[in-house]
Amino acid sequence: MQPSLYLIPVTLGETGIERVLPPHNKGIILQIKYFIVENIRSARRFLKKVDSSINIDDLTFYELNKHTKPEQIESYLNPISDGFHIGIISEAGCPAVADPGSDIVAIAQRKNYKVIPLVGPSSVLLSLMASGFNGQSFAFQGYLPVDGSERIKKIKQLEHNIYHEHQTQIFIETPYRNLKLVEDILKHCIPSTKLCIAMNITCENEFIKTLPVKQWIKQLPDMDKQLCIFLLYK
């Protein structure tokens, strides 16, 4: 088999492997000895969930996060030129989506290496499917600005896109800022604009609900330190 860069999805939260990842993924993972990961400890834990017989000490891990020096990144792909597969593992969900793995994929494409995405849970697509919003035209915005005034400005811009381009807007936030983000949406969006809050997708405590902004005010779920994704539409 041609040496390839495999994009390996990870469960969202503590969901069981068998619930969201096909058996095919396990077969691929067992062939890989080199992994590019966001966090080595959590990657090791994930691989043990996939198959407890995996000998972690036989594997090589390259860490890719905000501390990685740009000049290091390209060398992470050297095993492919030596005839070995490489796997990219994100912290949760699909690699290279709101994830530094995209830098590696860009280099692999430039070098004409084979890139193979594996099937797995994507909070972006799963939340869109369950929201009732426009699935023909949508935009994933990633994280909104941390600065309060800039965040409000961005929310208003997204709402403009909803009404003028008929485009669903999807975005995320760090768990401890979920409530502040939603409070800004409730305060600054048109009352009839619809907000979908999707929390802990695929987990046992999954919560996905769509309501007009004005109806959320008195019934917000507890989002503190929860994995949430937010969608806006008209």
N, C-alpha and C positions, 0 to 999 in steps of 0.2 A: 504494500500500500504506500502511495506517495506520502512523504513526510509533510505534515499539515499543521496548521495552527487551529486548534479546536476551541470554540467559545462555549464554555460549560456553564449552563445556568445552575443556580443554587436555590434551595427552597427559600420562601419568604417566611421568616420566623421559624418556629419549631415544627412546621408541617412535616409529616412523614415523607420520606423519599418516594415511596411507592405510590403516593397519592398524586404527585405532580411531575415526576420525572419518568420517562419511558425506560424500560429495561435496556434499550439500545445504548443509552448514555453510559450505563455501567460498563458495558462491553468496551466502549471507547476509552473510558477512564482507566481501565485495567491495562491498557496498552501504553499509557503515557508515564514517562519517568521525569519529565520536566514540566513545572507549572509556574506561571506568572500569576501572582496573587496580590490582593490588596492588603491582606493580613495573614501571615503565615500560621498563626495559632488557629484562627477560625477555619482556614483552608484545610489544615490537618484534621480538624474536627469533622468537617464536611466529608472528607474522603473516607474517614472511618465509618461515617453513617452510610456511605455508599456500599462499602464492603469492609467488614471488620478484619478481614484477613490481609488487607493491604499493609505492607511493611513500609511505614512512613520513613524509616531511616534510609531506605533505598532510593528515595525521591530527592530531587533537587528543586528548591523553591527560590524564585526571584521575586523580591517584593517591589510592587509598583504602587506608589502613593505620592502624596504631596512632598515627601522627603526625598524621593528618588531624584537623582541628578539626571538631567536630560541626556548627558553623554553616556550614561549607563544603559539607557533603554534599548538602543539598537543591538547591543551585545546580547540581550536576553534571547534573541532569535537565533543565535549561533547554532544551537543543537539541530535546527532544521537543516542547515547546510551540511551537518554531519550525519544526516539520515534519520533523525529522531523526531517524533511528534512532540508538540508543545500544547499544553492546555492553559487557557486563561480562566481563572475563577474569581468572580466578584464576591462582595460581601453578602449580597442578597439579589435574587432575581437574575436578569440577563447581563452578561458582561458587555462593556462598551456602550451602555445606555446610562447616561448620567454617571459615568464610571471612567476612571483613567485608562481602562483597557483599550479605549478607542485609539490612543496614541500608538500602541503596539500594532493594532490592526492596520492603521494607516501605513506604518513602515512595512508590514508584511505585504500589503497590496502593492506598494512601490517596488518591492523586491520580487514581485510576481510569485510569492509563495501561495500555496493553496490555503484558503481560509474557509473553515466549515463551522457554521453556527448550529448548535444542537438545540432541540426543542426543550422548552421549560417555561416556567411562570414569568410573565411580565406584568408588573403592576400597572403599567401604562395601558396596555391593551385590555387587561381584565377589567380595570375600572371603567374604561370607555365602553366596553361591552355592556356593563351592568348599569351605566348611568342613564341611559335613555337619550343621550345627546347625539349630535351629528357625528356619525362615524365615517362620513365621506370626506369631510374637511376638518382636520384638527391639528393642533400644534402643541408639542410638549416643550414647556418653557424651562424645565429644570427647577433650580432654586430661584426664588425671587430675592431682590436686594435685602440685605440685613438692615440697612439704614431705614428708619421709619418713614421719612418723607419720600425717599426713593421707592420704597415698597408700595406706598399708596399711589404714587405716580404710575408705577408699573401695573397695578391692579386696574386703574382707570383705563390705561392703554389696552389691556386685555379685554376689558368690557367693551371698549370701542370696536375691537376686532370681532367680537361676538355679534354685535348688531349690524356692523357694516360689511363684514365678510362672511357672516354666517358660519363662523369657525369655532369649534369647541376648543377651549383653552385648558390645558392640563399642566399641573405643577406640583412640586413637592416642597417639604420644609423639614428642617431638623426636628426631631421629636419634641424637644423642650420648647420650641417656638410655635408649635401648632396652634395653640389657642390665640396667641397674639395675631397670627396671620388671619385666622378666621374672624377675629374681632374687627380687623381692618376691613375685611370684605363686607361684613354686616353693616359697618358704619358708612362705607363709601360707595357701595354698589347700589344700583337701582333696586328697590324692594322686590320687583317682579323677576329680576335676574335669578336664574336657577343655579344653585350650588350643590354639587354632589361631594359628599365626604365618604371616601373609601378607606377603611382602616383594617389593618391586619388581614389582608387578602389571602385567602386559602387556609387561614388558620382557624382553629375551633371558635375563637371569639371574633370572627369576621363580622364587619359592620359596613354596609354599603347603602346609603340613602340619598335620595335627591329631593330637594324642596326649594321653593322660592326663598330668597334671602330673608324676607320678612317673617317667614315661618320658622326659621332656624333659631331666632333670637331666644326663644323660651325652651328649646329642647336640644341644645348642643350635647353631644356625647362627651364622655371623659376622654380627651385626646392626649392627656399628659404622658409623655414618653412613649407614645404609641406610633407605629409605622403607618403614616397616613399619606394619601395622595388626594389632590383636590382637583375638581373639574368645574368650569363655569360655562354656561350657555344660556340662551334666551328662552 
